[in-house]
Amino acid sequence: MPSKDKKLNGTVIVTYRCNARCSMCNRYKAPSKPDEEISIETIKKLPKMYFTNITGGEPFIRTDLKDIVRELYKISDRIVISTNGFFTDRIVDLAKEFPQIGIRISIEGLEATNNAIRGLPDGYQKGYQTLKKLREMGLKDVGFGMTVQDRNAADLVPLYDISNEMGMEFATASLHNSFYFVEAKNIIHDRPMVAENFEKLINKLLKSKSPKKWFRAYFNHGLINYIYGQPRLLPCDMSFDTFFIDPYGDVMPCNGTRDKEVMGNLNTQDWDELWNSPEAEKVRQKVRHCDRQCWMIGSVSPAMHKYIWKPGWWVLRHKIKSLFSKKPYSMYENKICCAYRDGKITKEQLDKCSTCDYHARINNGLSEASQAQLVNKTGEEIVDEDIAEQMRK
């Protein structure tokens, strides 16, 4: 176990309430109750972290988010908030107090594509204008976050180009299934098409002058590997030096498991007791035998730092290639891509490698009280009323 002075990598899910209606995530149908959500007192019990991601739901639905950030900066070197960018005034207000903060706004493609996938009226313009405003304020650590799928893969490179022109970060992901997304049916249907768009992005990243982008190229190479259902390129150390905490104070290894795995509850325990408990050790054993092969930045970024020689060697080889070739990377470096192209493996066989399960009954990770809200109202109605009440105040 980590020593007391070793910093961890943490994600704080401050709420499960969300005002977006994303096609690949049903969290908006299963919100948490505001009075149950993680308190400042519990936030104060978290360990020292070198990086903290604040996420949701939609974090800016929390009217006390500024207080949460203030506390987290006492124990964390760097903070990035993942948001849909809808609450522009709140985001700008927070950025004024914390100009060093990172903001990643989820945008799923160009305007029509994004608005169709995220189900937010004017969602693209809201997100884009919020990012533009943050850049004008002088914030450096801002950018787009995109979940790539069949519906938006063609927008991947055009959206990267926009972020690049604006001097912004560009984070990618692909479809995942878990209790966190309240989804089990996400799957890529046309893998070669999606992989081809990733290939184009990877080559652009490798041609850049930024070492950070070269390593992003490796991450995207790993996403091609992931959508073809192959074993992770790097070990997963979630629950060893990385953790998630949900709105109820439950500490979990990650957000990629089919059902919620709990190491302990920080509302009722102190950190050292929880982190070194038999329950935490049981979860770590499960992680060591996990077969989900997730490739999300939350688990991959720490692994890339820890096992730097592997991505480093990949980057070195491809950067040398980029000096002599317009296309230093090909998706067919992945043997599985060749096998599928050559008919040695079928789509049905690849589908079986994915976590998609049309028959799964998904556990949404809600508390009993949060679940009870949904007896007479939908999650959408609950959150819409909640936001309307906030606006009235």
Disulfide bonds with the S-S distance in Angstrom:
none
